[in-house]
Amino acid sequence: MSGIFGPALMARLENFARHSADAPALTRLYLTREHRAAADQLLIWMREAGMEAHVDAAGTVVGRYEGLAPNQPALLLGSHIDTVRNAGRYDGNLGVLAAVTAVAELNRRGERLPYAIEVLGFGDEEGVRFPVTLTGSRAVAGTLAPDAMAARDRDGVTLGEALKLFGGDPARLDAVARDPAKVLGFVEVHIEQGPVLESLNLPLGIVTAINGASRYAVTITGQAGHAGTVPMGLRRDALAAAAEMVLAVEARGGAEPDLVATVGRIEAKPGAINVIPGQVTFTIDLRSPSDDSRRQAAADLAETLTAIAGRRGVTLELRQTHDAAAARCHPGLMRQLDQAVARAGLSIHRLPSGAGHDAMALAALCPIAMLFVRCKGGVSHHPAESITGPDADLAVAVLLDFLRRFEPVSPIAPYPAKGPLS
């Protein structure tokens, strides 16, 4: 491959990371001064790449590169430029700046395509500052919740107030929503955020679906008692029951490909070293690219956990706290990405995404696709997040090849607008 895109892209990613509330760490929350500074820098780079650029009413940075004729339908590219606290510099940012790099190369060569390209730098994919998520991409998709602007951050500032200070306009959010007839699709380049590609020694992968997810809060109630005086056979130990249940969750998650099941938080009460736990709470997170598989796993676990509780003499409360359908990537777009990867001399590998992305929201508007770039150790949402210059170069080269040969596809239904999960 060319090798000409990686160094410039990596330099821009390094430069972009300066816009942070916690330098030298990277923290860039939605609608903060740091987000605005990053947006302003992105506007400059978009215009240098030959795009007309502006910030829309929801705070998304939009750059448009016209096709052979003006006002043609557009293929949307991009990702998000907000981050978690103490973040890595590639999550989200890579997809936006890789798209800018690809358009800059088209512009440098004077190439116009039979369609327009729009590069979108979304905000609020991470959902860190406000108790909402995907504000920018949901606005574009036309699925933003009516009460979203009333959400407050930990300082009591509403999203609507913050958006006005940023330069957005809560009163014009409806105008951000796109006409599906004028959108050809959305393609997002993103780091994998997992270890699969690295384990296969592959730089790139094509995403099949963004996993659907179910989350549950579990409460186990037994009987607290003295650790020294209650015989083992007479105990109703909530923690021992929970331990068996946690292993059952792990076993069910490992019972089929692409299904994952996680207990991420657990708490025992009263929490004294010499007291048998009388109550335990824990969480379950189920994810799969197949909604049927995920829902069957949830049903199986409800049955298994109920049986464990009955056998151990404890009570079980299982409450669902979240449910998001999977967002499928379009077969036609996946096939075109496959072909671009193969033309780059690389092996084709398809895999699901276990994390949520802006593409989940765009799935309500148009066909979606994602190109994953391997990251070292699968580490993400952490300063140790790392990709290589050659892999970044390959991502841009494959994206360029895809753009030059892109053929519009017909939508498939349904495209759920659920999510996201990071």
N, C-alpha and C positions, 0 to 999 in steps of 0.2 A: 504494500500500500504506500501512499504518498509520504507519510511522515511529516507533512507540513502543517497539519492542523493542531496536533497535540501540544506543542510548546506554547503556541499563542493561547490556546484554550486554558491550559494549566496556569499560565501567567494571569489571565483574567480572573480565574477562580481564586487565585491567591490575592489579587487586588480587591476583589469583591468582598472577601472575608474581613477587610478593614472596617466595614460598616457594621459595627458591633457595639453593644452596650457594655461588654465585659472584656475588651481587648486585654491580653492577646487571645483570650477565649472568644468564641463566636456565639453571641446571643442576639437575635434579630427578631423581635416579636412583632406581630401584626399591628400596623398603624402607629408604630413608634417613630421617633426621630431617625433611628437607625434604618428602619424600613423605608422611610422617605428618602434618606440619603442613597440607599441602594437603588431605589426606584429612579432617582434622578440620574445616577450613573448608568443604569440600564437604558434609559432614554437616549443618552449620548451615544452609547454603543450601537443601539438600534439604528439611529439616524446615520451614523458612520457606515453602517452596513447597507444603506440604501433604502431603509424603511421610513415610512411616515409613522410617527410614534406619539402616543399620548397615554395618560393615566385615566382609566375609566372611573365611573362613579363609585365603584366598590373597591378601588385601590389597586386594580390589576393594571400592570404595565402592558400596553398593546402596541406591537409594531406590525405594520402591514407592508408587504412587498407585492406590488401589483403584478398581474400576469401579462400575457401578450396583449390583452385588451383590458381596459379598466372595468372595475365593478363586477369582476367574475366571482363565482363562489370560491371560498377559501378553504384550504387545508390548514387546520390549527395545529401548532406545535407548542411545546413549552412544558412548564412545571411551576413550582412555587419558589419564592425568594424569602419567605419567612422561615425561621428555624425554631427548634426547641432551645431551651437554655443549655449552655455549654455544649454546643453542637459541633458536628463535623462540617466541613466546607463544601461537600459534594451533594448531599441529600437535597434534591430540589434544584439547587443552583446549577448543577451540571446540565440538567435538561433544558433550562432556559438558555444558558450560554452556549451549549452545543448547537442549539437551533439558530442562535444569532451568528455563530461561526459559519454554519452551513449557508445561511442566506448571504452573508458577507462574501462568500466564495462565488455564489451565483452572480452577485452584483459586480464583483471584480471582473468576472468574465463577460459581463453584459448579457447574461442569460435571463430570459423571461420564460416562464412555463405556461402551459395552457390553463392555468388556474392561479389564483392568488395564494400567498402564504401569509398567515398571521402567527406571530410569536407572542405568547402570553406568559407574563411573569405574575403568577397568582399570589395572593396573600391569604393567610389563615388556613393553609392546609394542615398545619400542625395542631391548631386548636388549643394553643397554650395560654394565650392571654385572656380570651373570653370562653365561656362554656358553650361555644358553638364551633363548628368546623366547616371548612370548604366554602367560606363565604364568597371568595372571589370566583371560584369555578361554578358554584351553585348559581350565582348571579348570571353568569354567562349562559348556563343551561336553562335558566328560567325557573329554578326550583328552590330559590331562597325562601326560607320560612318567613311568614309575615311578621312574626315577633322577634326576629333575629336582632334588630336594631336596639331592642330593649335589654339585651344581655349586658351584664356588668363585669368589669374586671375586678381584681381584688382591692383596688383603690376606689371602687364605686363608680368609675367612669363607664358610661354606656357605650356600646359599639357605635351607635349613631353619633354620639358626641365626638368620639375618637375619629370617626370617619370624616367629619367636618373639619377637624383640626388638621387632618392629613391632607385635605384638599379634595376629598370625595364629596358625594352628594346623596344622602339617604333618600331624598325625594325623587331622584332620577334612576333608582336601581332597576326599575322595570325596563328602562331604555337600554340597559346593558344586555338583556336577554337576546340571544341570537335567533334569527329565523332559520329553522332547520333546512329550508330549501337553499340557503346560502352558505351552508357549512358542509364540506365534503367528508370530514372526519377529524379526529384528534389523535396525534401520535406523541407519546411522551417518552423521552430518554431518561433513564433513572438508574442510579446505582442499585444493585440487587438488594442490599441490606440483609443479605444472608450468605451462607458459605458454599452454595451448590456449584456455581460456576467455577469458583476457585478450586473446589475439590475435583472438578472435571478438567481443569487446566484449559478452560475456555474463556475468552475475553468478553463474549457477548451471548445473550440469550433472548429468545422471543417469548413474551408473556402470553399465556393462554387465557388467564382470567385473574381477576383480583378477588381473593378469597372472600366468600361470605363468612359472617361471624355471628356467634351467639355467645352471650355472657350471662352467667348466673351467680347469684349470691346464695350461699348455702349456710344454714344454721343447724347445728347439731346440739341437742339438749339432752344431757344425761343427769347424773346426780353427783354433785361435789361431795367429797368426804375426806376424812383424815387418811393421809398416805400410809400411816403405820397401823391403823386399826381396822380397816375394811379389808376382809379377805379378797383375794383375786377373783374367786368365783362369784362373789356377790357384788361386784362393781358394775356400774353403768358409766364407764369412762368415755366421755365425749371425744377426747383427743385420740384415744386408741381407735375408736370407730372412724374418726376423720382420717387417721393414717391409712386405714384399710381402703377408705373411699378415694383418697388421693392416688393410691396405687392402681385402683380400678380406673380412674380417669386416665392415668398414664397408659395403662394397658389398652384401653379403648382407642386412644389416639394412635397407638402403634399398630393397630389391627388392620389398617388399609392404607394404601399409598395416598399421599397428599393431604390426608386428614391430620391435624395437629390438635392436641388437647393439653391445656396448661392450667395448673393451679399456681397462681402468681402471688397470692396473699393468703395468710392464715393467722388466726389469733385465738389463743386459748384463755379462758377465764375460769377461776380468778387469777391465774398466773402466778401462783405461789409454789415454791419448790416442794412443799410438804402437803399439798392439797391435790386430790384427784380432780382433774378438770371437769367442771360441770357443764360448760358450754364452749363450743368452738364455732367460729365463723371462717369460711374460706370462699374463694372465688374459683369459677371455672370459665375458661376461655376456649371455645371450640371454633376452628376455622377450616374451611375447605373450599376448593373451587367448585365443588358440586353441592348445591343446596340440599339435594336429596340425601347425600351421604352425611352431611352435617346434621340435618334434622333427625335422621335415623340414629346417629350416634347420641344425640341428646335424649331421644326416647329410650335408648338402651341404657344410658347412664342413669336416668331417672329410675328405671326398674332395678338396676343393680344397687344403687345407693339406698333405695327403699328396702331392699332385701337385707342389706348389711345392717341398717338401722334396726329392723325388726329382730334380727338374730342377736344383736348386742343390747337390746333393751333401751335404745335411745330414740328420740323423735327427730324427724327430718323435716326441715322447711327448705324448699328449693324454689327460688324466685328468679325469673328471667329479668335481666336488667338491660339487655341490648339485643337487637336482632337486625342484621343487615344482609341482604341478599348478595350473592356473588355478581360481579360485573364481568360479563364475557367479552373477550377481545374478538374482533370480527375475523372470521376465517379468511376472507379475502385480503385483509390488511396483513394478517399473520403470514399468509403465503407470499405476499410481496416482500415482507421483511426477510423471510426465509431465503428468497431468491437473492436479495441484496447481500445477505450474509454469505451465501454460497459463492457469489461472484467475487467476494473479497478473499476467497480461498479458505474460509473458516468452516468448521463443522457446525451444523444446525442443531440447536438444542432448545426445546420448548419447556417452560416451567411456569407454575402459577406464582402469583405474588401473594405472600402472606401478610403484607402490610398494605394499608390503604393509600390511595393516591388521588390527585385531582381527576385522573381519568375516570374514577368512580362516579363523580358528579357529571362529567361530560357524557357519560354513557346514556344519560336521559335525553341528550340532544342529538347525538350522532354516533356513527361507528367509531370505536376506539382501538388503539393498539399501543403496545409498550415495548421498548427495547431496553433490556437490562445490560448494565456494565458491571463486571465483577468488582468486588471490593475486598480488600485485604482482611482475611479472617471473618468475613461477614459482619464486621463491626460497623454500626451506624448509630446516629444520635449520640455521638461521642467524639471528642477531639481526635481520637486515633483513627477515625474514618479515613480511608486511603484508597486511591486508585492510581494507576500508572499513566504516564504521558502516552505511551504507545496504545494503551486501551482507549484512552480518550480520543486519540487520533482515529482509531478504527471506528469508534462510534460515529464521529462526524462523517467519515468517508462513507460508511454504510448508509447513514441518513441522507447524504447527498445523492447517492446512487438511487435510493428509494424515491427521493423527490423527483429526480429526472425521469424516472420510469413509472411514476405513480399513475394508476388507473382508478378512477372512482368506483366505489362499491355500493351496492344497495343495502340499506339498513336491514338489520334483523331485529326481531322483537322477542321478548321485551328487553328494554334497557333500563334496569333499575337505577334509581337515584338514591342509594343508601350509603351509609358509611360515615366517616372513614375510621379506620383503626390504624394507629401508627405502631 
